């Protein structure tokens, strides 16, 4: 039971943290709860479907199905987050001003909701599929239904509680800084996902490692600890990263930052001459 609870907690934690950041980043946007709930539901349903077809996927790509699937999902999420971060660099200030106005409903920000719903779906899909596969293996190995049920409940409760704590912490940021802070958090989240995707491609022998282990900080902070897992989900912390992971992390972060700087500037409206 304890082993099941720990694994479910780790997987739920990663998805819950992504959902918390997305929920915070859409603060004040009408309809965000419906979009994010739809993303969670889609991810859960997709997880079950994917787990049931895991054998077919693995055979189709010579046993590397899970690695390729994880990498594809992560790269898709990176693209969605990058698009949202650049869009919010333009509209974040406007949304902050409208949130400060008493009784005024925020009318901008609907467009990034579709992208972030996809991010939520992909995050839940990736983590959920791993949970379902693990639980299938535990059941096949003789684990009792009660142990599995209690382990799932404890793991989900712990992961969701940590995600809620992060969300409440983000809400304490003053409005005038809020969207800037969450935008940069999304940038680090995307860079971390790109780094994780690179690791999966190395495991699938599709990318060179460029050094299998550049450093080892597991003695200071293990990426299996709660803090390490939290930082892994939020900013891509890895105690023993390969060189290619660092390359993907830096390239992704710099690319999004440049996009936010160049294309995220509010466009001035040209008033026609009288």
DAKACOR-V658284 format. One record per pair of residues at least 24 apart in sequence whose C-alpha atoms are under 7 Angstrom apart, sorted by the first residue. I is the first residue (numbers start at 0). J is the second residue. Records with the same first field share a line. If there is no record, write none. Layout:
I = J, J
//
This chain:
0 = 146, 147, 149, 150
1 = 150
3 = 147, 150, 151
4 = 150, 151, 153, 154
5 = 154
7 = 130, 151, 154, 155
8 = 154, 155, 157, 158
10 = 126, 130
11 = 126, 155, 158
12 = 158, 159, 162
13 = 232
14 = 122, 123, 126
15 = 158, 159, 162
16 = 162, 232, 233
17 = 122
18 = 119
19 = 162, 163, 165, 166
20 = 166
21 = 115
23 = 166, 169
24 = 178, 181
27 = 98, 105
28 = 105, 108, 109
29 = 105
31 = 112
34 = 112, 116
35 = 116, 119
38 = 116, 117, 119, 120
39 = 119, 120, 123
41 = 120
42 = 120, 121, 123, 124
43 = 123, 124, 127
45 = 124
46 = 124, 127, 128
47 = 128, 131
49 = 128
50 = 128, 131, 132
63 = 203
66 = 199, 200, 203
67 = 199, 200
69 = 125, 196
70 = 196, 199, 200
72 = 121, 125
73 = 192, 193, 196
74 = 193, 196
76 = 118, 121
77 = 189, 192, 193
79 = 114, 115, 118
80 = 185, 189
81 = 255
83 = 111, 114
84 = 182, 185, 259
85 = 258, 259, 262, 263
86 = 263
88 = 259, 263, 264
89 = 263, 264, 265
91 = 178
95 = 174, 175
186 = 252, 255
187 = 233, 234, 252
188 = 233, 234, 235
190 = 248, 251, 252
191 = 234, 235, 248
192 = 235
193 = 247, 248, 251
194 = 235, 244, 245, 247, 248
195 = 235
197 = 243, 244, 247
198 = 244
208 = 241, 242, 243
209 = 241, 242, 243
210 = 241, 242
211 = 241, 242
212 = 239, 240, 241
213 = 239, 240, 241, 242
214 = 239, 240
215 = 239
//
